[in-house]
Amino acid sequence: MKRVIKFHNLFKVTKLVSFKMKIGVIKETKVKEHRVVLIPEDVKKLIEAGHEVYIENNAGLEAGFNNEDYQEAGAIIVSTEEVYNMTMLCRVKEPPISSLKEDQILVGYLHVEKNQNPELLNALLEKNVTAYAMEEFRSQKNPNIRLIGLGFEAGVVGMFEGLRTYGKMLEEKELENPFHKVKSMWEYPNKTEAYLAIRRINPKKIKFKVAIAGYGKVSKGAQEVLAQVSCPPLILREEDTYRAKIMGNDFAYIWKHLPEIDIFVNAIVWKPGQERILTNEDLEKMTNDSLIIDVSCDAGGGIQSCRPTSWENPTYDVNTSNKKKIKFYCVDNLPSAMAHDVSISLSRMAVKQILKIANGEEVTSGLMTKEGKFVYTPV
């Protein structure tokens, strides 16, 4: 009996070792991207499952997690060169193309499913990378439900920074900026402190109109910010943007509101083939010097003139054919401004999928490339 037990235990160890994965956690390379994809608590879960986890030096430092925290969880701290040679790489944002290695497994926000980044997609195919896009991990029971989503946080930061941007636009016209004492979300230790700052603003000074397209998590995040300054927005449904023929003429419900909107927030996820929320022609109906905050940030997508921007250069102007100037705010990594809290949320969602992939389980949801082919199937 004793020998049988020993044999059984040996079998279990052999099976565990055969599934052991060397997982690397990357320090983000995108400018002002301070999140980390896995926090120490979740790294420990991977190690307890029999995998080896290697953390790039100071990968979590800007999110409030130091090397010692990861070492206590059982991880090994390695250099940049070493971490990029691991079998499986986990990160938040898309990788530099030069960092890709042959036959690796990659998990992160990749944004290639709508051909947003053809250069990265081609590189993934050429390097035979098995790539999973976190934004496309979905529930098996209901594919419309994303398993990893930071839409609410993106809505919060986008609206908060959008208000500050609009305040600066008012200053340029020599008008009062009610947000002139409000700092960037980056400069507050947490969301609560940021909200306390804007609550000090006299609601009577808020004399502009905000419209939000969409009513999901992104929209709710933006609405929460506006509630701090007693500025109820106009909520537009996706169907309000649809074009129709009325008496032989094109018409969209949204056109009725565009001339009176000062800040337009796009919180609708756009899919190729769908009608646009705002076309370039629609901009002609908007107020001169109005602001568009595209939280969804699909390049040339729902908002036709959208192109992703950075925290260093967050805005650009679009001039319409009828000589109006519309400012765009399209930063594509908004949640990074709340790096600590968001990293915790992201890690708790991501570790479940990462563990499945590391264990060798078949995970088709979120799979973008495999064996040199683009294998993603849209929902």
C-alpha positions, 0 to 999 in steps of 0.5 A: 500500500505504501509503494502504491501511494509513492507511485501515485505521488510520483505520477502527479509530480511528473504530470505537473512538471510536464505542464510547467510554463515559464511566464514572464511579466513585463514592465510596460514600455508605452509612455505613462503606462504605469499598470502591471498585468499581474500583482504579487497575490495573483503571481502566487496562484500561478506558482502554486499551480506549478509554473515559474514566474519571472518578473522584469525588474521593477515591473510593478513599481509604478503601480505600487508593487516592488520587487520584494513583494513579488519575491515573497510571492515566489517569483524571480526578478530578472533583467529586461533581456531575460524576461523577453526570452520566456515561453509565455509573456504577459503584459498590459499594452501591445509589445514593441515589434522588435521584442517579439520572439519566435513561437512565444505565447503572448497575452495583453491588450493587443488591439489587432482584431479590427485591423487597428495595428496591421504592422503588429498583426503581421509581426505576430504572424511572421514570428508564429506567436500564439497571441491572446487579446485580453480585450476579447476574452469573453464568457462561453455562456454569453459571448457579449460579456467581456471577461476582462474590462476596464471600461468604467475606469476608462470612462472616469479618467476620460471624463475627468481629463476631458473636463480639464481639457475643456477648461483650458479651451475656455481659457484660450477664449479668455473665458473663466475656466472652472477647473483651473485648480484641478490637477490631472488624475495622475497627481491624486493618490486615488479617485476619492481625492480627485473627486474631492477636488472637483466637488469644490467647484461651484455648480453654477459655473458649469455652463456647458452641455455634455452628451454621452453616446452609450450607456454601458460601463464607460458611460457610467464611469463618465456619468459618475464624474459629472455627478461630482459637479452636478452636470447631468449629461444627455445620454444617447443610445446607439440607435440614436446614431443610426441613419434613416430616410425620412421623406426622402432625406437622410436623418439621424436623431443625434443631429438634432442635438449636435448644435447644442453640445459642447462636449461629446463623449463616445462610450460605444464600442464600434465594430467594422461594418457598423454605421459610424457614430459621428462621420466627418460630415456630422462634425459640421453640425457641431458647435465651433470649438467643441470637444470630442472625447473618444473613450472607445478610441477606435482609429477611424472607427465609430468616430471617423476622425479618431486617431489614438493619442498619448498622454504627452500629446492628448489632443488634436484639432479637426477643421471641418469644411464649413470652417469649424474647429473641433478638438479631439481627446483620444488617449488610448490608455486612460486607466493607467492614471489610476495604476494601483487600483486598476492593476489590482482589478486587471490582475484579478480578471486576467489571472484566470485566463492566464492560468488556463493558457499556462495549464495547456487548456484550450482557450479560443476566446481572445485568441488572435494568432496561432500557427502563423494564421489569424484565427480570431472570430468576431462575436 
